[in-house]
Amino acid sequence: MATHRPQDPGFVPEFEFQVAISVLEASEALAVRRRPITPESLARQLRIRPFPVRPTVAQIERGLAQVQCWRTQILTRDLLLH
């Protein structure tokens, strides 16, 4: 049988997207306070958010990678438009 477990929140695209959005918001909050943006500091920030299942550090790392990708795409788009 396949090892895919649909009930596992690590495989649900909506959950991963929500984690990425939450990572974006938490990283902006940390940046405003001039705090380092690390998976551990993001995990502390995300503990106060209402998640049905608390994201793991690996999920937070994937969310951070997604946020970095979004930022790179926006910067590239802005540079190409000028």
C-alpha positions as CSV (number, residue, x, y, z in Angstrom):
1,M,0.0,0.0,0.0
2,A,1.2,3.5,-0.6
3,T,2.8,5.5,2.2
4,H,0.7,8.6,1.6
5,R,-1.4,9.4,4.6
6,P,-4.1,12.0,3.7
7,Q,-4.9,12.7,7.3
8,D,-1.3,13.9,7.9
9,P,-1.3,17.7,7.8
10,G,2.2,17.6,6.3
11,F,0.7,16.4,3.0
12,V,-2.2,18.8,2.7
13,P,-1.4,21.7,0.3
14,E,-3.9,24.0,2.1
15,F,-2.1,23.5,5.4
16,E,1.3,24.0,3.8
17,F,0.0,27.3,2.2
18,Q,-1.4,28.4,5.6
19,V,2.0,27.7,7.2
20,A,3.8,29.7,4.5
21,I,1.4,32.7,5.1
22,S,1.9,32.4,8.8
23,V,5.7,32.3,8.4
24,L,5.5,35.4,6.2
25,E,3.5,37.2,8.9
26,A,5.7,36.0,11.7
27,S,8.9,36.9,9.8
28,E,7.6,40.4,9.2
29,A,6.8,40.8,12.9
30,L,10.3,39.6,13.8
31,A,11.9,41.9,11.3
32,V,10.0,44.9,12.7
33,R,11.4,44.1,16.1
34,R,14.9,43.5,14.6
35,R,14.9,39.9,15.7
36,P,16.7,37.1,13.8
37,I,14.5,35.1,11.5
38,T,15.2,31.5,12.1
39,P,13.0,28.4,12.0
40,E,13.2,28.3,15.8
41,S,12.2,31.9,16.3
42,L,9.4,31.4,13.8
43,A,8.3,28.3,15.7
44,R,8.0,30.4,18.9
45,Q,6.0,33.1,17.0
46,L,3.7,30.4,15.5
47,R,2.9,28.8,18.9
48,I,0.6,31.7,19.7
49,R,-1.4,31.2,16.4
50,P,-4.5,29.0,16.3
51,F,-3.5,26.0,14.2
52,P,-5.5,22.8,14.3
53,V,-2.2,21.0,14.3
54,R,1.0,22.8,15.3
55,P,3.5,23.0,12.4
56,T,6.8,21.1,12.8
57,V,10.1,22.8,12.3
58,A,10.5,21.0,9.0
59,Q,7.1,22.4,7.8
60,I,8.2,25.9,9.1
61,E,11.5,25.5,7.1
62,R,9.5,24.6,4.0
63,G,7.2,27.6,4.6
64,L,10.3,29.9,5.0
65,A,11.7,28.5,1.7
66,Q,8.4,29.3,0.0
67,V,8.4,32.9,1.4
68,Q,11.9,33.4,0.1
69,C,10.8,32.1,-3.3
70,W,7.9,34.6,-3.3
71,R,10.2,37.4,-2.3
72,T,12.7,36.5,-5.0
73,Q,10.0,36.4,-7.7
74,I,8.6,39.8,-6.6
75,L,12.1,41.4,-6.6
76,T,12.9,39.9,-10.0
77,R,9.5,41.1,-11.4
78,D,10.1,44.6,-10.0
79,L,13.6,44.7,-11.5
80,L,12.4,43.6,-14.9
81,L,9.7,46.2,-14.9
82,H,12.1,49.1,-14.4
